[in-house]
Amino acid sequence: VLKNASKLLNDSIPQLPRSLYDDFFRTGRRHVFEEPYFLRRRAVEDLTLAYIFTGRNTYLDRCRDYLWAIMEEFTWVIPAHAKTPFKPGEEHVVDLFSSGTAMLLADTWDLLFNDLDKETLEWMRYNILRRVLIPLREHYYEQWWSKGYESNWCGVCAGNSGCALILVALDEPWSMELLHKILKSIDGFLSTADPDGAWVEGVGYWFYGFSRVFYFSDLLAKVTDGRIDILEDPRIKATITFPVWMYLPPRSQVNFGDTGNTPSVYMDILNLILKRYKEPSIAWYIQRLEEEGLINNGVSLRELIWKPDEVEPRPPEQTSKWYRRIGVVITRSSWNDLDAPILAVKAGHNAEPHNHVDVGQFIYHCYGNSFICDLGVGIYDRDYFGFKRYENPICGAEGHNLIFVDGRSQAVGREYKGEIVEFKHEDDWELIKLDLTGAYPSDILSKAMRTLVFFKRSGLVLVDEVACRENALVETRLHFRGDFQQMDHWVDVVAEKGRVRIQPEGYSIEVAVDHHKGLKTRDAMLVNAKYIRLIKRAIRGCAEIRVYMIPHRTIEELNIRLTELEEKLLELKI
C-alpha cells in the first residue's frame, strides 16, 4: 500500500474527459474509460490507508486532490450503465459504481473527519447526497435493481448505498424511510440465494454482491448496538462456505457463467466470516490461497478493523454438495489430495443472471487441471451484454459441453431449462442424472438425458441419450484444457501432472477434435479453445453416446482403471 501511495504522490491524476466517456458509445469498449475511473478510486483508498499508517500530510493532501477530482466528474455512472442523453438535474440512475463511489467517499469522510478541511468534507457529503442518496430517496423503485433480487446488482447497490446513508445521512428526516427500502431489497436479495448456500451467478459475483451486504450489515449492527444484526440471518450463514466448495486446487474454481477461472477473493470478507462464524473450512480456504499466492489484491479499509480470530484450518467433512435451487452439484474424491478428481455439474435455465446457454454443463478437474473445462467469462464490452451476446461461443451453446443435433443446440429463455432428477451417493461412486429435454426447442429433439457416473479416482462415465429425428447427426461436445494426442478412437488430454483418456464405448461413435478461433476471453490459453466432438447417427430416432474419462499417469494405470470402470458399470447395470 505504501509503495502504491508513494507512487501516487508524483503521478498525474488520470483524466476523464467527455471524449473518453463517449468512446464506449462509439466503439463499445469499456476498459478505455473504466481503467482510469477505477484507478482514481483505488488511489483514494491507498492514500487514505497510507495516511492512517504514517500520519504524513503529503498522503492526506494527495488524497484530497483525488477526492476533488472524483467530485468534479460530471457523473459517477459508467458509460456502460448510463441512460443517455444526459439532462441536467434529471439524472436519477444509481449503478454499481456510482453507489460504490458514494460508499468510498462516505468511508473516507468518516475516517478522515478530523483531518480533512471542513470545505472538502462538506462537498463530499453534498456529492454523496446529490448523486446517490437523494436520487434514491426520490426514485428508489425506478432503479431496476431495487427488486432485481437475483442479480448481484441488488446486493451491491443496496449495500453500498446503505453504508453511505449510515455514515453521512442518518440525521436526515427521510433517512429511515430510505433505510427501510434498502432493507427490503436486501431481504429480497437474500431470499433468492440457494437455501443450501449458493449464488446462481457464481462465486465471483457471490463475493461482489454479498460483500456489500456484509459491509452494510456490520455498520447497521454497530449503529443499532447489535439490535439489528443481519449477519445472524441463517440465509447469510448458509452461504459462507460457497467459495470453499467452488475451489478447484491448486489455483482454479468452478467457473460456470461469467465467473473467472482463478479465485479473486475479498480478504476483508473472509476475515469477517472467520471472526463472526469461526468456520474451519474458511481458515482452510485462506491457507490454501495463501500457499498458492492468490491473495494479492491489496489491502482494503475494512481489513484494518476485521482481524480474523485464530481458527484451526479444516476442510468440510462431506465431499459432495447439491445446491438444489440453482441445480448445481459438486463432488470430489478428497479434500486433502489436491490432485484428486472433482466433478461439477449444472442444470438451471437459460435466462439466469450473467446467463450462458449451458444447461447440462460440467467440469472434470484432476491433477490440478480442468481437463473438461468451462470457457468462463469473456471480455466485457457492449456486444457482450447486447443483442450479440449469444453469437459469442463463450456465452452461446457452441462454447459449452452440450448435446447438439444436426449442429443445433439449446435456446435462450427461462422456459428452456433442465433438472437434476437423481443424485445417488455411495462410498466409491456417485451418479448424477439430468433431464435436459426442456432446454431444447421441440423441433430439435424430444428427449435428452445426461448421466454422469463419478467413480472417484477411477474415472468418469458420461452417457447422453437422445431421441430425435431419424438419421440425425447427434454430437456430444467436450471442451478441454491442455495439449492432446489423438488416435482413431480416443483422445488423450495432457497436462503437466497427468492426463485424461477420452474414449467412447464402441466404434459407432466418430471422434474428432475442433477448435474455436480468436475468442475474446480473459484466459489467454482459451483464445483458440479446443473441443472434442463425439458424433453418432440416430438410428430409429435414438442415439446413445457413452464415453469414459480416465485420469492416469501410466499406461498400466490407464488399463487398470478402464477395466474397473467397465466392471463397475456392468455391476451397476448402467
C-alpha positions in Angstrom: 0.0 0.0 0.0 2.8 2.5 0.9 4.6 1.7 -2.3 1.5 2.4 -4.4 0.7 5.5 -2.4 4.2 6.9 -2.7 4.0 6.5 -6.5 0.7 8.3 -6.5 2.3 11.3 -4.9 4.2 12.0 -8.1 1.9 10.5 -10.8 -0.6 12.7 -12.6 -4.2 12.1 -11.8 -5.8 10.2 -14.7 -8.0 12.5 -16.7 -11.6 11.5 -17.7 -12.6 13.9 -20.5 -16.0 13.6 -22.0 -14.5 12.2 -25.2 -13.1 9.2 -23.2 -16.6 8.7 -21.7 -18.1 8.7 -25.2 -15.6 6.2 -26.5 -17.9 3.4 -25.3 -20.8 4.7 -27.4 -18.6 4.9 -30.4 -16.7 1.6 -30.1 -18.3 -0.5 -27.5 -15.1 -0.7 -25.5 -15.3 -0.5 -21.7 -11.7 -0.6 -20.5 -10.6 2.7 -22.1 -12.7 4.7 -19.7 -13.1 2.3 -16.8 -9.4 1.7 -16.1 -8.6 5.4 -15.2 -12.0 5.7 -13.5 -11.2 2.8 -11.1 -7.6 3.9 -10.7 -8.8 7.2 -9.2 -10.9 5.3 -6.6 -8.2 2.8 -5.7 -5.9 5.8 -5.3 -8.2 7.3 -2.6 -8.3 4.1 -0.7 -4.5 3.6 -0.9 -3.7 7.2 0.1 -6.2 7.1 3.0 -4.5 3.9 4.3 -1.1 5.4 3.8 -2.1 8.5 5.8 -3.5 6.3 8.6 -0.4 4.2 8.7 2.1 7.0 8.7 0.4 10.3 9.6 2.2 12.0 6.7 0.3 15.0 5.4 1.7 14.5 1.9 -0.6 11.4 1.6 -3.6 13.4 3.0 -3.0 16.2 0.6 -2.8 13.9 -2.4 -5.9 12.0 -1.2 -7.7 15.3 -1.1 -6.7 16.0 -4.7 -8.1 12.7 -5.8 -11.3 13.3 -3.9 -11.8 16.6 -5.6 -11.1 15.1 -9.0 -13.8 12.5 -8.3 -16.3 15.1 -7.2 -15.6 17.1 -10.4 -16.7 14.2 -12.6 -20.0 15.1 -14.4 -21.4 11.6 -13.5 -20.3 8.7 -11.4 -22.3 6.2 -13.5 -20.0 4.4 -16.0 -20.9 4.6 -19.7 -22.0 1.0 -20.0 -24.7 1.7 -17.4 -25.7 5.2 -18.4 -29.0 6.3 -19.8 -28.3 8.9 -22.5 -28.7 11.7 -23.4 -27.9 13.3 -20.1 -30.2 16.1 -18.9 -29.1 18.5 -16.2 -31.0 17.9 -13.0 -32.7 14.8 -14.3 -30.1 12.2 -13.7 -31.6 9.6 -11.3 -29.7 6.4 -12.3 -27.7 4.8 -9.4 -25.5 2.0 -10.6 -22.9 -0.4 -9.1 -20.1 2.1 -9.3 -21.9 5.4 -8.5 -23.1 3.7 -5.3 -19.6 2.3 -4.8 -18.1 5.8 -5.2 -20.6 7.1 -2.6 -19.6 4.4 -0.1 -15.9 5.1 -0.7 -16.4 8.8 -0.1 -18.5 8.1 2.9 -15.8 5.8 4.3 -13.2 8.4 3.7 -15.4 11.2 5.1 -15.8 9.1 8.3 -12.2 8.0 8.7 -10.7 11.4 7.9 -13.4 13.6 9.5 -10.9 15.1 11.9 -8.1 15.5 9.3 -9.7 16.9 6.1 -10.7 20.5 5.9 -14.3 21.5 6.5 -14.9 22.6 2.9 -13.8 19.3 1.4 -15.9 17.4 4.0 -19.0 19.4 3.2 -18.5 18.9 -0.6 -18.0 15.2 -0.1 -21.3 14.9 1.8 -23.1 17.1 -0.7 -21.9 14.9 -3.6 -22.9 11.7 -1.9 -26.4 13.0 -1.3 -26.8 14.7 -4.7 -25.6 11.8 -6.8 -26.9 8.8 -4.9 -28.9 9.2 -1.7 -31.3 11.9 -2.9 -32.0 10.1 -6.3 -32.7 7.0 -4.2 -35.0 8.9 -1.8 -37.0 10.2 -4.8 -36.7 7.4 -7.3 -35.8 4.2 -5.4 -38.2 1.9 -7.2 -37.3 3.2 -10.6 -33.9 1.6 -10.1 -34.3 -1.9 -11.8 -32.0 -3.5 -9.2 -34.3 -2.4 -6.2 -36.4 -5.5 -7.0 -34.0 -7.4 -9.2 -33.2 -9.8 -6.4 -31.5 -12.5 -8.5 -28.7 -10.1 -9.6 -25.6 -9.1 -7.7 -26.6 -5.5 -8.5 -29.3 -5.7 -5.8 -26.8 -6.6 -3.1 -24.1 -4.3 -4.3 -26.2 -1.2 -4.9 -28.3 -1.6 -1.8 -25.3 -2.4 0.4 -23.2 0.4 -1.0 -26.0 3.0 -0.6 -26.9 1.7 2.8 -23.3 2.2 4.0 -23.2 5.7 2.6 -26.6 6.5 4.3 -25.5 5.3 7.7 -22.2 7.1 7.6 -23.2 10.6 6.4 -27.0 11.0 6.4 -28.7 9.3 9.3 -29.6 12.7 10.7 -31.8 13.5 7.6 -35.5 13.3 8.3 -36.0 10.9 5.3 -33.2 8.5 6.3 -35.4 5.9 8.0 -37.7 5.6 5.0 -34.8 5.1 2.7 -33.2 2.6 5.1 -36.4 0.6 5.2 -36.4 0.4 1.4 -32.8 -0.7 1.3 -33.5 -3.4 3.9 -36.4 -4.7 1.8 -34.1 -5.0 -1.2 -31.5 -6.9 0.8 -34.2 -9.2 2.2 -35.3 -10.0 -1.3 -31.7 -10.5 -2.4 -31.1 -13.0 0.4 -34.4 -14.8 -0.3 -33.2 -15.7 -3.8 -30.0 -17.3 -2.7 -30.0 -21.1 -2.8 -31.1 -22.3 0.7 -28.2 -24.7 0.7 -25.8 -21.8 0.4 -25.1 -21.0 -3.3 -25.4 -18.0 -5.6 -26.6 -18.5 -9.1 -24.2 -16.1 -10.7 -21.2 -18.0 -9.4 -18.6 -17.5 -6.7 -17.1 -14.3 -8.2 -20.4 -12.5 -8.1 -21.1 -14.0 -4.7 -18.1 -12.2 -3.4 -19.1 -9.0 -5.1 -22.8 -9.0 -4.2 -22.6 -10.4 -0.7 -19.5 -8.3 0.3 -21.7 -5.2 0.2 -24.4 -6.8 2.3 -21.7 -7.8 4.8 -20.3 -4.2 4.9 -23.8 -2.8 5.4 -24.8 -5.4 7.9 -21.7 -4.7 10.0 -22.3 -1.0 10.1 -26.0 -1.4 10.9 -25.2 -3.7 13.8 -22.8 -1.1 15.1 -25.1 1.9 14.9 -28.0 -0.1 16.5 -25.8 -1.6 19.2 -26.5 -5.0 17.8 -30.2 -4.8 17.9 -30.3 -5.2 14.1 -27.8 -7.8 13.1 -28.4 -9.2 9.6 -25.3 -11.3 9.9 -27.2 -13.6 12.2 -29.7 -14.3 9.3 -29.5 -18.0 8.5 -29.6 -17.2 4.8 -26.3 -15.5 5.1 -24.8 -18.1 7.3 -25.7 -20.8 4.8 -23.7 -19.1 2.0 -20.4 -18.6 3.8 -18.8 -21.8 2.6 -19.8 -21.4 -1.1 -16.3 -20.3 -2.2 -14.8 -23.3 -0.4 -17.0 -25.7 -2.3 -16.3 -24.0 -5.6 -12.5 -24.2 -5.1 -10.5 -26.4 -7.6 -7.0 -26.9 -6.4 -4.5 -25.6 -6.6 -5.4 -22.3 -8.4 -8.8 -22.6 -10.0 -12.5 -22.5 -9.2 -15.8 -23.7 -10.8 -16.4 -21.0 -13.4 -19.9 -21.5 -14.8 -21.4 -18.4 -16.3 -19.5 -15.2 -16.1 -17.1 -16.4 -13.4 -13.3 -16.2 -13.8 -11.2 -19.4 -13.7 -8.9 -18.1 -10.9 -10.1 -17.2 -7.4 -10.3 -13.5 -6.8 -11.3 -13.1 -3.2 -12.2 -10.3 -0.8 -9.9 -10.9 2.2 -11.8 -8.5 4.4 -15.0 -10.6 3.9 -13.1 -13.8 4.6 -11.7 -12.2 7.7 -15.1 -11.1 8.9 -16.6 -14.6 8.2 -13.8 -16.2 10.2 -14.2 -13.7 13.0 -18.0 -14.0 13.2 -18.7 -17.6 12.4 -15.4 -19.4 13.4 -15.8 -21.6 10.3 -12.8 -24.0 10.0 -13.2 -24.5 6.2 -12.8 -20.8 5.6 -9.5 -20.9 7.5 -8.5 -23.9 5.3 -9.5 -22.0 2.2 -7.5 -18.9 3.2 -4.5 -21.1 4.0 -4.8 -22.8 0.5 -5.0 -19.4 -1.2 -2.0 -18.0 0.7 0.1 -21.1 -0.2 -0.7 -20.6 -3.9 0.0 -16.8 -3.8 -3.6 -16.0 -4.7 -4.2 -13.3 -2.0 -2.5 -10.3 -3.7 -5.2 -7.8 -4.5 -4.2 -5.2 -2.0 -5.5 -4.1 1.4 -8.9 -2.6 2.0 -10.1 -0.1 4.6 -12.1 -2.8 6.4 -9.2 -5.1 6.7 -8.0 -2.7 9.4 -10.9 -3.5 11.6 -11.8 -7.1 10.7 -8.9 -9.0 12.0 -9.7 -12.7 12.0 -9.7 -14.9 15.1 -7.4 -17.9 15.2 -9.4 -20.9 13.9 -7.8 -24.3 13.1 -7.9 -24.9 9.3 -10.1 -27.9 8.3 -11.9 -28.7 5.1 -15.6 -29.7 5.1 -16.4 -33.2 6.4 -18.6 -34.0 3.4 -17.1 -34.4 -0.1 -20.3 -33.6 -2.1 -22.8 -30.8 -2.2 -26.1 -30.4 -4.1 -27.4 -26.9 -4.5 -31.0 -27.8 -5.4 -32.5 -24.4 -6.2 -29.8 -23.4 -8.7 -29.3 -27.0 -9.9 -25.6 -27.5 -9.2 -23.8 -30.5 -7.8 -20.1 -30.5 -6.9 -18.4 -33.6 -5.7 -14.7 -34.6 -5.1 -12.7 -37.7 -4.2 -10.7 -35.9 -1.5 -10.1 -32.5 0.1 -6.6 -33.3 1.2 -5.2 -34.8 -2.0 -5.0 -31.8 -4.3 -4.7 -34.0 -7.4 -7.9 -35.9 -6.7 -10.7 -35.8 -9.2 -13.5 -33.3 -8.9 -16.8 -33.1 -10.8 -19.0 -30.0 -11.1 -22.4 -30.2 -12.9 -25.1 -27.6 -13.5 -28.7 -27.7 -14.7 -30.6 -24.4 -14.2 -32.2 -22.5 -17.1 -31.1 -20.3 -19.9 -32.1 -16.9 -18.7 -30.1 -16.7 -15.5 -28.3 -13.5 -14.4 -25.0 -13.4 -16.4 -26.5 -16.2 -18.4 -24.7 -18.7 -20.6 -26.6 -21.2 -22.7 -25.2 -24.1 -20.6 -27.9 -26.4 -19.1 -26.0 -29.7 -18.6 -22.6 -28.1 -18.5 -19.9 -29.9 -16.4 -16.3 -29.6 -15.4 -14.0 -32.5 -14.7 -10.9 -31.5 -12.8 -7.9 -33.5 -11.5 -4.1 -33.3 -11.3 -4.6 -29.5 -10.9 -6.2 -29.1 -14.3 -9.8 -28.8 -15.6 -9.4 -31.4 -18.3 -13.1 -30.9 -19.3 -13.5 -27.2 -18.8 -15.8 -24.2 -19.0 -14.6 -21.3 -21.1 -15.6 -19.0 -18.2 -16.0 -15.2 -18.7 -15.4 -13.2 -21.8 -14.3 -9.6 -22.3 -17.0 -7.2 -21.1 -17.9 -4.8 -23.9 -21.2 -3.6 -25.5 -21.7 -6.7 -27.5 -21.1 -9.0 -24.6 -24.2 -7.6 -22.9 -26.1 -6.7 -26.0 -28.1 -8.5 -28.8 -25.0 -10.3 -30.0 -24.2 -12.0 -26.7 -25.2 -15.5 -27.7 -23.3 -15.2 -31.0 -20.2 -15.4 -28.9 -19.3 -19.0 -28.2 -18.3 -18.1 -24.6 -21.9 -17.3 -23.8 -23.7 -19.4 -26.5 -24.3 -23.1 -26.7 -21.4 -23.6 -29.1 -18.8 -23.0 -26.4 -20.2 -25.4 -23.8 -20.1 -29.2 -23.2 -23.6 -29.9 -24.5 -25.6 -32.1 -26.9 -26.1 -31.0 -30.5 -28.4 -32.4 -33.1 -27.6 -31.6 -36.7 -25.4 -28.7 -35.4 -28.2 -27.1 -33.3 -28.5 -27.0 -29.6 -30.2 -25.2 -26.7 -32.3 -22.0 -26.9 -32.3 -18.8 -24.8 -35.1 -18.1 -22.3 -36.3 -19.0 -18.9 -38.6 -21.7 -20.3 -35.5 -23.6 -21.6 -34.4 -25.4 -18.6 -33.1 -28.7 -17.2 -33.3 -30.6 -13.9 -31.1 -32.8 -11.8 -33.5 -35.7 -11.4 -31.3 -38.0 -9.4 -28.2 -37.7 -7.3 -27.1 -41.1 -5.8 -24.2 -41.1 -3.4 -22.2 -44.2 -2.5 -18.8 -44.6 -0.9 -16.9 -45.2 -4.1 -19.2 -43.8 -6.8 -21.9 -41.2 -7.4 -24.5 -40.9 -10.1 -25.9 -37.6 -11.3 -28.8 -37.8 -13.8 -30.1 -34.7 -15.6 -33.2 -34.3 -17.8 -32.1 -31.7 -20.4 -35.1 -32.1 -22.7 -36.7 -28.8 -21.7 -33.5 -26.9 -22.6 -34.0 -27.6 -26.3 -36.7 -26.5 -28.8 -39.1 -29.4 -29.5 -38.1 -29.4 -33.2 -34.5 -30.4 -32.3 -35.2 -33.3 -30.0 -37.9 -34.9 -27.9 -35.6 -36.3 -25.2 -32.2 -35.5 -23.9 -31.0 -37.3 -20.8 -27.4 -36.9 -19.4 -26.0 -39.3 -16.8 -22.6 -38.8 -15.2 -21.2 -41.7 -13.0 -18.3 -40.4 -10.9 -16.1 -43.3 -9.9 -13.9 -41.0 -7.7 -10.3 -41.9 -8.6 -11.1 -44.5 -11.3 -12.7 -42.0 -13.7 -15.9 -40.6 -15.0 -18.5 -42.1 -17.3 -20.8 -39.9 -19.4 -23.9 -41.2 -21.0 -26.0 -39.0 -23.3 -29.3 -40.4 -24.5 -31.2 -38.6 -27.3 -34.5 -39.1 -29.1 -34.8 -37.0 -32.3 -35.5 -37.4 -36.0 -34.4 -40.5 -37.8 -30.8 -40.4 -39.1 -30.0 -37.0 -37.4 -26.4 -36.3 -36.5 -26.1 -36.3 -32.7 -23.0 -34.8 -31.1 -21.6 -34.6 -27.6 -19.1 -31.7 -27.4 -16.4 -31.6 -24.7 -14.1 -28.5 -24.3 -10.8 -29.3 -22.8 -7.8 -27.5 -21.4 -4.3 -28.9 -22.2 -2.4 -30.5 -25.1 -3.8 -33.5 -26.8 -2.9 -36.7 -28.6 -5.5 -38.2 -30.9 -5.9 -41.7 -32.3 -8.8 -43.1 -34.3 -11.0 -43.9 -31.3 -9.7 -41.8 -28.4 -8.1 -38.6 -27.3 -5.6 -38.1 -24.5 -5.8 -34.6 -22.9 -2.3 -33.9 -21.5 -1.4 -31.6 -18.6 1.7 -31.1 -16.5 0.9 -33.6 -13.8 -1.1 -36.2 -15.7 -3.5 -36.9 -18.5 -7.1 -38.0 -19.1 -8.2 -40.5 -21.7 -11.4 -39.6 -23.5 -12.7 -42.8 -25.0 -16.2 -43.6 -26.3 -17.7 -47.1 -25.9 -17.9 -48.9 -29.2 -16.8 -48.0 -32.7 -20.0 -46.4 -34.0 -19.1 -43.1 -32.4 -16.8 -40.8 -34.5 -14.1 -38.9 -32.6 -12.9 -35.5 -33.9 -11.1 -32.5 -32.4 -12.0 -29.0 -33.5 -11.4 -25.5 -32.1 -12.8 -22.0 -31.9 -10.9 -19.1 -33.4 -10.0 -15.8 -31.7 -12.3 -15.9 -28.7 -12.5 -12.7 -26.7 -11.7 -14.3 -23.5 -9.7 -13.3 -20.4 -7.9 -16.6 -20.4 -5.1 -16.5 -22.9 -5.0 -20.3 -23.1 -8.5 -20.4 -24.4 -8.4 -17.9 -27.2 -8.5 -20.8 -29.7 -10.2 -23.2 -27.3 -10.2 -26.8 -28.5 -13.0 -29.3 -28.1 -13.7 -33.0 -28.8 -16.7 -34.0 -31.0 -18.3 -37.4 -30.3 -20.6 -37.9 -33.2 -23.2 -40.6 -33.9 -26.2 -41.1 -36.2 -29.6 -41.5 -34.7 -30.9 -45.0 -35.6 -34.7 -45.3 -35.5 -34.7 -41.8 -33.9 -32.4 -42.6 -31.0 -28.8 -42.2 -30.2 -26.7 -43.0 -27.1 -23.2 -41.6 -26.7 -21.3 -43.3 -23.9 -17.7 -42.1 -23.1 -15.1 -43.0 -20.5 -12.8 -40.3 -19.0 -9.9 -41.9 -17.2 -7.3 -40.0 -15.3 -3.9 -41.7 -15.4 -0.1 -41.2 -15.4 0.9 -44.5 -16.9 -0.5 -46.9 -19.4 -0.7 -49.6 -16.7 -2.8 -47.3 -14.5 -5.0 -46.5 -17.5 -5.7 -50.1 -18.3 -6.4 -51.0 -14.7 -8.9 -48.1 -14.4 -10.6 -48.8 -17.7 -11.2 -52.4 -16.6 -12.5 -51.2 -13.3 -15.0 -48.8 -14.9 -16.3 -51.4 -17.3 -16.8 -54.0 -14.5 -18.5 -51.4 -12.2 -20.9 -50.3 -14.9 -21.9 -53.9 -15.5 -22.4 -54.4 -11.8 -24.5 -51.3 -11.5 -26.4 -52.1 -14.7 -25.8 -48.6 -16.2 
